[in-house]
Structures are given as structure tokens and as C-alpha cells.
Amino acid sequence: MKHSPQLYRGKKSLSYTIARYVFAGTALILVIILGLNYRSSKKHMTAVILEKAQHQTEEYAGRINQVFAAAQKIPTVMASQLNQVKDRSSTDLRDMLESMLRENPDIFGAAIAFQPGMCKGLSHMAPYAYRKGDQVESTLLFEGGNDYFMEDWYIVPVQLQEPFWSDPYYETSAGEEEVLMITYSVPFFTQRDGKRVVAGVTTVDISLRWINNLMENMDVYETGYGFLITNSGRFVYHPDQRLRMNETTFSAMEDWIARNDDLSAKESKIVLDRQFSVYRKMLSGESGLFMDSFMFPDWKEKAWFAYAPVRANGWSLALVYPRDEALSELHSLNTILILVGLFSLFILFGFVFIITRILTLPVIKLTRYAKSVAESGDYSKEVPELQASDEIGELANSFSVMMNEIEEAQRTLEDRVKERTAQLVQAQEQLVQSEKMASLGQLTAGVAHEIKNPLNFINNFSELSVDLTKELKEALAPVDMNQNDKSYINEILGDLSMNAGKILEHGKRADSIVKGMLLHSRGKSGEFQLTDINNMLAEDIALGYHGMRAQDNSFNITIVEDLDKDLPQINVVPQDLSRVFLNLINNACYSVRDAALSKPSGWVPTLKVSSRQQDNMLEIRIRDNGKGITSENIKKIFDPFFTTKPAGKGTGLGLSLSYDIVVKIHNGQIQVDSVPGEYAEFIVTIPIKQ
């Protein structure tokens, strides 16, 4: 009875499936890279912006301080000179003041105000020089009266007998429009009745117009701004002119809270507490950064807040940096990278699809042929001729041979069945004995072959991805773009190339493991075969190491291979002897891992495997620097069921079976050399001629 097979009816081609998986994997890698890059870039850019903010604030505060500090020296020098001048005529003093103003363009006006009775023939005298347009003129303050004695700029330094900065005030007496001024007063002294007494006060007036120009030209992005406050918290400058000289930082903050009535009571308290704590630091002359400021009409728009003191007069300068604007360049760059990544992904998808389509065309032809044969049952159809010299071409040739054999088998089936039946009857006992090992070998070979096919795709396309990143980097080289953008793109391409290289490296490692599995599945159990011992040792080292890594991914060990390249091939049972070496290597790895906690700092776990020819014997040494074996245990380690491992970790049969394989099957010897706590070395010797 002829059964019709169920054929695959899927509509997705192999090339599309491969391209889709490559696309998905690359997209995932790209998303991870872009996410990590954005997070790292944001952290770095934030640090740069904050450093710039602090530096810029201190720079502007220093420039303001420099003007005030220079202004302080002028009345101080005049006071020092007046302390020594006895003849104080009004004309000489006016000339002194006018000369001083011509030499110091930052000074608006200056005065020398005497205490009553200090000038002969005058109850008081206060000559004052000031600027009027481009000219310097002079007059007497409050001529005919004594009102200046009641001004703060005079009373405070006289009482304190030390210099004094006045609060800012608007001046209109000079005949010009209203000007915001500040006065610095320094007392000067004389001797009367043997005592040092205040003779008067010398002052300079500084116009604060230049501060407005300085603050308005600050570079703090489009919506950022700066403000300047006195040591009492009053605004000297603020972009909102209504606040200048009318509000303090505390009253302005309360008004701001009142205007933002959408804030809850809890949110209002948080804003006030945080902002007031910064204002208190500013008034105490500190400098620093505030990372969570609410300084815009929309309280949800956050800002960075940098502040620094003007040390000459105790004022404080603050700059407010809008976070969204400061990071807009990063957002733009990230958008560009996303677009470039998406474009590259679609290019990669198309490229992979085309390449796989070309590579799989012969497979498609073979598939159609096999489907036709399966549906019709006609094995006489010729296999299509494929123009391929690779594995697919070999597959087609093998398929053709197989079809010829099937056709021949159909013609001679009855005779062949009788012949094969007789052979099977004769070999029945042998097959029963080797059934388990044969099944295991077939399973190992099948699994290895199934793994090898996708593994080949991984290795091929990861190698192709490395080349693609190089080509993309070369293609972007002549593109005109910002140097920072180019650096970021090159960095991402470098990471992609490195990741693809790592995939290729580990894919090749996995390929070597698969080859080892295939080698271990070859041959028949119990058969002596000519074997390259060095290759066997290399495979067993890899299997032992990766087996331990599979159990404990933190495990690591330095492997030293000292294998004699001139060793001859010898007749051994490869599966049995490989079991011996693998058991000894596993025991060495276990000993090193178990001893790690008791070893001193700097200890390097090491496994050394060597092979040598000694006369007509082959000597293999497997040595580790783990916990070693005591002399008492050395006497018992080859006894069945003896083990030093914890319960459930070992059967105690490994070394016993190894001893039987080496001594009884191969007529060799197995010996142990060990120093407890330092090392253990197993020496296996096998006759070269069996």
C-alpha cells in the first residue's frame, strides 16, 4: 500500500525567514546599543553642561566682582590721602575728584563729605564730582544745609568706622534720567586732642547700567536667564523688570506659587523648601548647583540652577538653564542615529534576502524535484543539474547517486532482502551488544549535524556583518557632517563590528565543540583504531572546560598545552581512552574550583596537559594546582565507589573505570603524584604498539 506523504505547504521562503531573523536580531542589538548610547551620552552631556553652567556663573560673578573690587580701591586711596592732608580747600578737593573721574570711566560720581567743624570757616563741606553726558562737573552736596549727614552712605561708615556698600537706589539729582546706582563709602580720620576721630567719608557712585547689558547678553539658551540679588535678597537685575528693586527672592517665590494655582499644597511646600534652601545659600555667600529648580512659569518645566557670590559687596549671581533646551542637541543626534540605524536595517534586510535567495536557488530546485518524486513515486526522474561546486552541488550529486541506488534497489529488492536478512541474523548478537553505544553515537551525530547547519549561518552572517560595518564606515567617510556626529556614528559602527566579531569568535568555538561531538560519535565501541592522541587531548580539554562552564559560568582556568607534535598515531580504543582523559580533566577542573576560596590573592588556577614519547611508551601528564590529594587517599582513589566529592556530586567509579581502561584494555599504567594544597598530577603511559 502506497502512502502519500504530508508535504510542507508553508508560503514563507527560506531566504525570507533568514533575512527576517537577521533583521530582528540586528534590530534588537541596535535598540540596545542606541539605548545605552543615549543613556551614556545624556549622562556625559549633563556633566558637561553643569560644569559649563558653574564655570559661566563664576566667570560672570567674577567680572561683576572685578568692577566692584576696582571701585573699592578708589575711595580707599582717597581716604588714605585725606588722612595726611591738612589743608582741605574746596577747590583742591574738587580738582582731585574730577581728575579721579576722568581716569576711571566706570565711576559715575565721587564725593568727600566732612564732619561738621572739620573745615575752617565752614560748618560742613561735601564737594561732589559727577558725570553729565560726556563732561565731568562738580558741586557741593546739599549746599547751605546739612542733609547729607542723614544719608545711609554717610551715617553707617561713620558709626561703624569701616567701609560700607549701600543698597542700590535710583539717582535723579545729576539732571539725567533715572539711573540705578550703588555707593561705596570709606571713612577717613584725623587726630583731635590726641585721639583718632572720623574726619569724614569719601565715596564713589557706580552706575549699574552695565550690569543690565552684561546680564541681557548672557548665553543661557533661548529661554534661560540670569538674575542678580543683593545681600538682603532684593533683585538688582531680573528679566522681569517688575521685580527689579521691588521684590526679594522670597516674596517673588511666594507670588510665583500663588500664580501656579494648579500645584497641590504638598507640591507647593516641596517647591518652596527646595528653592528657599538655595536662596539661603546664595545670601550666605556660597556657590553651587541646584539640580531640580522650578524657575519657569510652567512649574513642570525643570531647570538647572547655578549660583556664585560677588564677594566684593556680598551680592549673588544665578543663572537658570532650561534642561530641555540644553539637551536638545542630544535629542537631535539620537534621532539622527535612529534614522540611520533604521535605514541600515532595511538595507541589511534587502541585502541578506538577495544573498540568501541566490544561495538557496539550488536548494529550491532540489526541493521541487524531491516533492515531484514523492508525489509521483517515479524514482527514474533525473535529478536537475545544478551549476554549483559547493556543498549544495555535492548534495545534488549525492542525491543523484541515491536515486540511482533506489532505482537499482527496486529492481533487485527481493534478492537484496534475502541477503540482508541473512547478514542481520548473523550479526544479531553483535548488534544487541552495541545497541546502546550505537544509539548514543547516532543521537550525538544527529544533534551535532542539526546544530552545525544554523551554526554555519551564524558564523557566515556574523563575518558578513563585520564586512558590512567596514563598508558602511567607508561610505560615511566622505559625508559632510558635524565632527561630534561623525564620532558618535563611528563609535556605534565600531561597537557593531566588535559585537559581530564576538559572535563570530564564539560561533567558531561552538563549531569546534560540535566537531568534537562528531569525533566522539565515530567508530564502534571496543574497536582499536589508529588515533592521534594530541587531537584527542585537545578535544577532551575543550569538552571538559566547556562542561564545567556550563555548570558554573563564573568558572575560569588557565590551560597550558605542551603536546609533542611528533607523536605517532597509536592503536587504542578512542572512546574508552577519551573517557579516561575527560574524567581526569573534569577532576582537575573540579579540584581547582573547589580550592579557589582557600588560595591566596593573586593565585591563578592552572591546568597543564603534556604528551611525550618515552622509548616505546606514550606518556600523558594531566596536572592541576588545586587542593591536591593526601597520601591516604592516593592509596584508595582507584578503588570502586571511593570519592572525596560531596554526596550527589560523584559516583566513585570514574578513576576505577579509568584504571581498568588504561591497565586492562591498553596494557598501560596510571600513576599519581601530589602534594596536598599545591598540586595533583596523573601520569598515563600506554605502549605505542598494541
MIGUPA-170641 format. One record per residue (C-alpha): residue in three letters; x, y, z. Coordinates in steps of 0.001 Angstrom, whole numbers, plus 500000, padded with zeros to 6 digits. Example, Ala and Ser with C-alpha at 12.3 -4.5 7.8 and 13.67 -1.06 7.14 Angstrom:
residues 2
ALA512300495500507800SER513670498940507140
This chain:
residues 690
MET500000500000500000LYS501426503342498973HIS501209506191501486SER501127509783500330PRO503471511883502465GLN502313515123504029LEU504274517875502311TYR505153521267503740ARG502792523880502366GLY504237526997504034LYS504422530157501939LYS507473531685503684SER510680531159501711LEU513936530184503379SER515604533404502211TYR512795535497503708THR512958533580507006ILE516740534011507289ALA516525537713506398ARG513713538202508914TYR515660536604511764VAL518826538533510883PHE516742541724510747ALA515112541026514128GLY518407540151515812THR520195543171514399ALA517261545425515329LEU517398544169518909ILE521150544790519075LEU520650548250517557VAL517947549149520099ILE520181548065522966ILE523158549988521570LEU521111553136520939GLY519589552939524414LEU522950552523526107ASN524456555229523900TYR521645557671524736ARG521932556985528444SER525711557367528409SER525600560459526186LYS522940562104528336LYS524979561489531464HIS528133562845529816MET526395565870528263THR524654566696531548ALA528023566686533311VAL529489568967530620ILE526526571375530775LEU526639571551534570GLU530379572154534502LYS529833574888531913ALA526997576391533988GLN529121576553537134HIS532098577942535225GLN529974580514533367THR528257581669536564GLU531565582061538393GLU533010583860535355TYR530197586439535228ALA530215586826539016GLY533963587383538796ARG533532590078536136ILE530975591903538305ASN533182591443541349GLN536180592794539422VAL534356596086538714PHE533253596477542327ALA536661595482543688ALA538370598040541434ALA535863600681542556GLN536612599894546222LYS540252600864545807ILE539475604427544694PRO537797605770547884THR540225603723549958VAL543192605515548302MET541444608904548633ALA540759608252552330SER544410607345552857GLN545490610591551164LEU542964612693553135ASN544248611234556388GLN547524613080555661VAL546231616309554086LYS545778619237556489ASP544851621954554004ARG541454620873552673SER540343623671550318SER537142623062548332THR538834623841545027ASP541672621349545514LEU539234618640546570ARG537016619225543537ASP540036619043541259MET541033615756542928LEU537558614299542400GLU537250615463538776SER540701614074537953MET539774610752539541LEU536548610506537460ARG538399611221534214GLU540827608390534973ASN538101605886535962PRO535296605713533374ASP533380603085535419ILE532737605633538202PHE529649607820537835GLY530348610168540738ALA532515610706543834ALA532270612810546970ILE534294613840550004ALA531908614637552885PHE533439616168556064GLN532219616032559610PRO530858619358560931GLY533626621649562143MET536391619878560280CYS536781622697557718LYS537732626143558961GLY535089628784558357LEU532515626186557242SER530005624278559303HIS530311621408556843MET531554620702553352ALA530878617900550813PRO532336618506547320TYR530849616096544720ALA532008615405541151TYR529767613616538677ARG529309612846535008LYS526905614852532888GLY526870613468529376ASP530492613408528210GLN531549616079530725VAL532698615901534333GLU531200618564536608SER531359619269540335THR529162620819543031LEU528599620784546793LEU526144618246548169PHE523144619908549840GLU524848623306549760GLY523522625506552563GLY522143622567554556ASN523340619532556455ASP521072616894554944TYR523843614558553786PHE524603613727557435MET521300611851557466GLU522076609630554455ASP522899605925554984TRP526035606160552873TYR527378608667555425ILE525930607578558756VAL526728603846558548PRO530507604079557773VAL530902606875560364GLN529247604780563076LEU530955601525562074GLN534242603298561238GLU534707600906558336PRO533827600822554583PHE530219600304553579TRP528309599350550395SER524883600963550161ASP521789599253548793PRO521043600080545144TYR518977603230544631TYR517682605368541771GLU519513608691541286THR517940611703539518SER519865614617541102ALA522513614593538361GLY519995616080535938GLU519765612967533778GLU517117610281533549GLU516639607955536484VAL519754605792536946LEU520187602778539246MET523238603452541410ILE525229601956544256THR527602603817546594TYR530768602649548328SER531809604763551342VAL535140604754553195PRO535693606830556378PHE538900608879556775PHE540332610034560094THR542255612821561840GLN543824613411565261ARG541957615591567766ASP543090616010571354GLY545396613040570839LYS542577610800569691ARG541819609319566316VAL538402610535565189VAL536383610347561980ALA537048613394559808GLY534580612476557087VAL533628609978554395THR534850609585550825THR532540607844548352VAL532234606596544789ASP528928606131542951ILE528714603336540390SER526003603219537731LEU524536599729537338ARG523532600143533676TRP526469597979532620ILE525061595154534737ASN521851595190532660ASN523892594998529434LEU526028592180530852MET523055590148532069GLU520985590644528903ASN523834589350526721MET524441586142528697ASP524370582908526677VAL521929580704528604TYR519956579241525696GLU516746580740524362THR514548580679527483GLY517281580608530140TYR518193583740532050GLY520234585157534909PHE519414587325537912LEU521414589293540487ILE520376589839544105THR521732591932546975ASN522832590513550315SER519273591141551539GLY517728589145548691ARG516428592121546639PHE516581591777542855VAL519106594142541262TYR518524592540537868HIS515853590155536615PRO514468589730533066ASP511072590601534536GLN511531594372535101ARG508672594414537593LEU510855592518540058ARG513860594846539892MET514235596729543181ASN510606595880544010GLU510747592257545112THR513010589943547064THR513685586353546105PHE511386585153548883SER508426587394548034ALA508811586665544318MET508790582922545001GLU505619583209547060ASP503962585199544245TRP505058582519541774ILE503444579816543935ALA500260581867544121ARG500137582217540312ASN500589578460539811ASP497340577515541491ASP497423574047539894LEU500079572984542426SER498856570963545367ALA499724572004548913LYS502343569255549091GLU503901570292545777SER503943573943546840LYS505728573074550070ILE508327570980548202VAL508986573826545734LEU509282576450548483ASP511529574330550693ARG513902573457547862GLN514061576963546367PHE514366578765549705SER517217576481550752VAL519135577623547661TYR518358581307548267ARG519682580998551814LYS522928579551550474MET523182582421547984LEU522680585013550727SER525363583333552849GLY527906583736550034GLU528051580111548828SER528346578835545262GLY526998575635543768LEU524431573860541593PHE520768573101542149MET519582570116540099ASP515797570383540436SER514743574026540152PHE511277575318539220MET512114578698537680PHE509686578981534740PRO506004579948534505ASP505201576289533837TRP506319574590537073LYS506663571226535288GLU509480572634533120LYS512639571828535067ALA515907573764535062TRP519457573580536336PHE520308576425538655ALA523934577627539134TYR524874580361541597ALA528068582150542709PRO528793585095545062VAL530002588608544162ARG532423588761547069ALA533203592495546943ASN529743593540548212GLY528046590265549247TRP525687590063546252SER524939586789544475LEU524534585903540794ALA522419582999539494LEU521959581513536021VAL518925579349535149TYR519487576695532427PRO516394575029530844ARG517005571288530785ASP515053570503527603GLU516875573161525579ALA520270572160526970LEU519709568547525915SER518030569352522577GLU521266568687520681LEU521458565217522240HIS517838564516521273SER518521565643517687LEU521626563476517467ASN519761560477518867THR517005560990516283ILE519625561033513511LEU521182557829514849ILE517771556136514972LEU517030557133511367VAL520477555977510216GLY520011552712512126LEU516574552078510608PHE517872552841507131SER520817550480507693LEU518469547769508960PHE516337547867505828ILE519457547884503637LEU520731544860505583PHE517369543090505258GLY517353543562501485PHE520989542536501149VAL520564539375503243PHE517358538486501407ILE519039538810497999ILE522159536853499038THR520189534041500673ARG517848533933497685ILE520823533402495387LEU522349530790497693THR519109528855498146LEU518057528664494480PRO519733525236494075VAL518019524049497252ILE514677525216495851LYS515267523210492689LEU516147520104494704THR513087520645496900ARG510784520829493892TYR512382517697492442ALA512030515776495741LYS508401516901496020SER507683515729492492VAL509265512318493160ALA507400511962496478GLU504053512730494857SER504550510546491784GLY506700507746493229ASP508731507785489987TYR512372507377491018SER513571507313487428LYS513307511071487025GLU516659512695486549VAL517963514995489252PRO518117518580487930GLU521619519712487006LEU522876522427489353GLN525654524876488493ALA527139524750491990SER530518523481493194ASP529875523894496911GLU528121521707499482ILE524810522126497648GLY526425520783494476GLU527743517824496446LEU524273517325497873ALA522803517245494359ASN525396514691493232SER524763512568496303PHE521041512866495713SER521522511691492145VAL523575508686493285MET520996507911495930MET518168507991493391ASN520107505631491096GLU520670503290494020ILE516975503403494929GLU516031502597491365GLU518545499713491328ALA517322498562494706GLN513764498409493454ARG514828496017490680THR516813493676492950LEU514843494192496105GLU513913490542496742ASP517484489191496395ARG518871492023498455VAL516294491476501197LYS517265487800501471GLU520951488670501548ARG520500491413504104THR518250489222506222ALA520941486559506404GLN523520489161507378LEU521210490603510022VAL520574487171511536GLN524330486556511768ALA525026489984513288GLN522084489996515691GLU524084489258518835GLN526737491862517969LEU524066494497517317VAL522368493765520630GLN525664494257522461SER526446497577520751GLU522874498883520589LYS523208501390523409MET526507502831522206ALA525312502937518599SER522102504720519599LEU524078507235521633GLY526502507800518745GLN523654508305516282LEU521927510697518669THR525159512652519184ALA525879512785515464GLY522301513801514647VAL522245516566517244ALA525677517764516119HIS524599517878512461GLU521398519727513335ILE523359522289515356LYS526055522677512709ASN523694523993509998PRO522350527053511917LEU525820527476513408ASN527240527850509894PHE524678530579509176ILE525639532385512412ASN529348532278511538ASN528817533295507901PHE526472536196508572SER528404537498511578GLU531521537572509369LEU529444539312506688SER528188541848509275VAL531794542767510155ASP532468543492506457LEU529218545468506150THR530128547746509052LYS533513548418507408GLU531785549241504108LEU529264551492505881LYS532091553287507683GLU533899553839504375ALA530654555048502762LEU530077557578505558ALA533666558856505486PRO533109561442502687VAL529717562516504102ASP529807566084505416MET528529566110508988ASN529309567526512415GLN532521566069513885ASN530694565016517049ASP528017563252514973LYS530697561501512923SER532485560436516123TYR529281559012517565ILE528456557156514353ASN531992555760514098GLU531775554668517718ILE528487552849517081LEU529879551208513946GLY532923550134515938ASP530668548588518572LEU528616546781515919SER531798545444514319MET533131544328517701ASN529807542616518607ALA529680540790515274GLY533321539762515794LYS532461538365519207ILE529547536423517717LEU531916535000515084GLU534543534139517702HIS532104532273519935GLY530393530696516925LYS533716529202515872ARG534248527975519424ALA530843526301519321ASP531751524832515929SER534848523231517432ILE532676521721520182VAL530289520287517586LYS533244518797515715GLY534369517237518986MET530909515703519451LEU531065514288515946LEU534506512824516573HIS533301511214519797SER530431509586517960ARG532637507877515373GLY533779504272515420LYS532475501252517245SER532756500670520943GLY535653498363521824GLU537451498673518456PHE541135499556518347GLN541820502314515823LEU544846504372514791THR544336507588516726ASP546056510986517019ILE546383511349520800ASN547125515088520609ASN543848515748518769MET542005513610521305LEU543551515573524198ALA542674518929522583GLU539052517824522136ASP538790516488525692ILE540272519713527126ALA537654521746525266LEU534826519411526315GLY535943519383529956TYR536332523148530151HIS533006523940528472GLY531258521292530514MET532440522956533721ARG531496526393532323ALA528004525079531588GLN527627524131535268ASP529238527326536618ASN529533530287534247SER531908532059536672PHE534444529228536330ASN537721530057534576ILE541125528406534330THR544418528925532514ILE545106525969530210VAL548706525149529247GLU549092522617526414ASP552580521125525977LEU551921518492523307ASP554697516771521332LYS553857517404517657ASP555967514425516520LEU553927511784518332PRO552999508799516149GLN549424507597515853ILE548790504553518035ASN546202501786518179VAL543739502486521002VAL540027502329521703PRO539370506072521201GLN536033506246523002ASP537380504467526078LEU540701506343526238SER538943509677525661ARG536715508823528629VAL539865508463530764PHE541310511841529710LEU537960513612530053ASN537475512156533541LEU540964513311534642ILE540408516812533159ASN536989517102534851ASN538529516071538191ALA541298518696537731CYS538771521460536978TYR536662520434539980SER539746520457542246VAL540788523940541078ARG537300525349541561ASP536973523731544998ALA540364525130546118ALA539781528720544922LEU538396530021548235SER541396528816550254LYS544051530123547862PRO545899533456548456SER545241536625546445GLY546889536553543027TRP546645532773542659VAL545959531723539062PRO544028528435538534THR546012526368536010LEU545564523087534113LYS548638521721532312VAL548370518856529800SER551505517423528174SER552358514479525914ARG555749512822525279GLN557223509679523710GLN559423507735526115ASP561129504862524251ASN558250502631523101MET555731504225525500LEU553453507244525118GLU553297509390528286ILE550433511818529020ARG550535514086532103ILE547488515996533415ARG548365518386536257ASP546383520985538221ASN547342523394541014GLY544192522759543057LYS543821521276546516GLY545921518134545831ILE545430514589547210THR546511513289550590SER548772510206550798GLU545974508249552494ASN543535508965549659ILE546104508148546944LYS546067504539548161LYS542282504334547667ILE541444506590544706PHE541333503699542212ASP539005501627544416PRO535438501366543101PHE532951503759544750PHE535658505741546576THR535167509532546199THR536052512696548127LYS533268514712546492PRO530124515654548466ALA527127513342548334GLY525411513512544975LYS528456515035543236GLY530355511863542331THR529883508077541993GLY533426506949542793LEU533568504936539572GLY535424507391537305LEU539004506590538349SER538193502907538819LEU536938502670535232SER539885504768534030TYR542292502336535701ASP540606499345534008ILE540701501067530601VAL544393502032530837VAL545760498901532554LYS543473496052531469ILE542445497150527976HIS545534499077526819ASN548240497307528879GLY549403500654530228GLN549888502296533618ILE548260505170535507GLN550123506839538393VAL549538509778540744ASP551937512403542100SER550557515014544506VAL551430517500547276PRO548320518352549346GLY547345522001548951GLU549708522538545977TYR549096520224543035ALA547978516824541728GLU549378515138538609PHE548152511985536852ILE550642510182534542VAL549174507827531934THR551587505607529925ILE550439503455527005PRO552504501142524777ILE552887502548521279LYS552498499104519722GLN549487497087520906
